[in-house]
Amino acid sequence: IIRHAYQLRDDQLIALSMEGLRKCVRMRLRDYGEQVPTHEMRGRSHDIIEPGGLGLHLMKNAFDRVDYILKPRGTELVLTKNLEGPM
């Protein structure tokens, strides 16, 4: 978020909320910075040595769902980890 939404500025707001539900745990990260179009977001394999894309790769491997919700100002990243079988 700091790199992509805030161009490396670390003095900007990032809101974090967590939900513990019966079937999953959900984490929401909300920023108010520049939006990155979702079609431009591409993960990459961990064994490729180059900048960019590793964070998305790690999130998609650690969580069952990775959703980006574009807001009028900024983006909400929703990470969901199932506690039981697939949703």
C-alpha positions, 0 to 999 in steps of 0.5 A: 500500500505504501509503495503503490497507493502512497508512492512510498510516503509513510505518513498516510492513513492505512486502516486495518480491521479484522473479522473473526467469523465462524467459517473464516477470518477476514482482514480489511486494509483501507487506503485513501491513496492513488488507485491501481487498476486491478487489471494491472495487478499481476503477481509473480513467482517467488523465484523470479528476481525482479522488483514488483509482484511478490506481495500479490504472490504471497497474499494469493498463496496465504489467503483463500480470497484476495479482493480489491474494492475500488472506492471513490477515494482509495482502495479496500483490500480484503484478505479472507482465510477459510477456517473450514473447506472451500467457501 
